[in-house]
């Protein structure tokens, strides 16, 4: 059949099972939006307030549902506004396909109005990028984009289409997406060596990363940990892969990880990294990280093996597949002395906060008491993000969506919108600092336009909290450009953008505010005022061994000793 380029784009999206698109129109992409108008009964298009919001929404949709997210933008500034969201997805291995349109082919490369080489700009932050200049290659390109985005280690793919291609006509043949090949089984020699390392270990520890969530390996992971009787810590991206209330779980590892996890990994004799990439925020000083342990790494991306930490053995493959193979051959073990030592760490070094007054840890814990287990929590980046990772007990995968690798302020609200669109029957809560909220608070207009039940909790300390914490600890309290005291009233802003707004100034008000937010139709903003000098503990100074984690009690001891 004969179709124009715009029709081909939408037909290819149908082939891939896409029914939801996040985007913002403009001149270069108008042909596609005109066709989208004609097919509005098939596609749900969510018009965001800014293209960055569209990319974050596509990301949140993908993380929450496990599907590939899709966003549209026009040429020039429309396309470049997607860049931060694309980079966020790239760093956290999130499958999105970003479709942009460019100037017509005769104008390409001539600094034409609203022209930008978006394929070149995004080359370092995509799995692959295309620019389509021939309508006959359009369908094949879009199909390849989806195959690449969702296969192996997922990630974003960009498809840039010149405007004349969206109007040009050619023959189109429908196609059924090729089934992804089943993950290859791990080699016998690799399995035998891993099993030998596990059998010899007296103090094994599991370090779980985002790959465990992406691969859907939660059941296999739980069985693996229980069979070998190993304590489990996770990275920020690994939250929910292993139940946060399980007796073997010890909390997050790294810069703001628990002392139990940091000390445990520092003293284990076998560290098994499962879908984790040994980020600098996890390992601290690489020369001292897990120095008493042999390291076994299992990851789908061969590029991650021996990149940051040298391993004693590694298996490259799909984590779910590898764990299933290991589980089938494991000999059950008990490490009673080791797990008792870990419990002793937990008793000696619990997470704690000031019980007086309204604090973010209290907000997090009270929130969990009010919401269902399948509630999706999104965050922005900073102190509130770390508190949400520390104090909320995630029991299921894909219930914690956050910008881990890039650390994108302003990510959370767009992601919450995408998650709520993808999972309309579930509660979605975004936790944001007031500094982050300012970045993309215009997306509240998107939430209210579509009457989305997104709850936005602003942890409002009127400062850039995490930066101020560093200024407090390492910069002699030089509060350079981190104080946000001004005349902005977040509740009035929220109401002006069509949302219900609630202000909470003391802990006794919080429970009723959460009840009201959960029962209110449409988006709700809860502005929670906390002290500006609340800090996230434990903490490891950048580049220091994770065994040097300190907390507020340690700081006071140092002050007493005059250090």
Protein Blocks (a to p, Z undefined) as FASTA:
>chain_A
ZZdfklmmmmmmmmnopabdcddddfklmmmmmmmmmmmmmpccdddfbfklmmmmmmmm
mmmnopacdddddehjlmmmmmmmmmmmmmnopacddddddddfklgoplpghiacfklm
mmmmcfbdcddfbfklmmmmmmmmmmmmmgcjaddddddddfklmmpccddddddddddd
ddddddfklmmmmmmmmmmpmbdcddddfklmmnopmmmmmmmmmmnopacdddfklgoj
acfkbfkbgbjedjklcfklmmmmmmmcbdcdehiahiaklnopaklgoklbccddddfb
lklgoklbccfbdcdddfklmmmmmmmmpccdddfklmmmmmmmmmmmccdddfehjdfk
lmmmmmmmmpcfklccdddedjklmmmmmmpccfbghiaccdfknopghklmmmmmmmmm
mmmmbccdddddfklmmmmmmmmmmmmmnopacddddddehiafklmmmmmmmnoopagh
kaccdfbdfklmmmmnopacdddfbfklmmmmmmmmmmpgcjddddddddfkbccddddd
ehiafklgccfklmmmmmmnoZZ
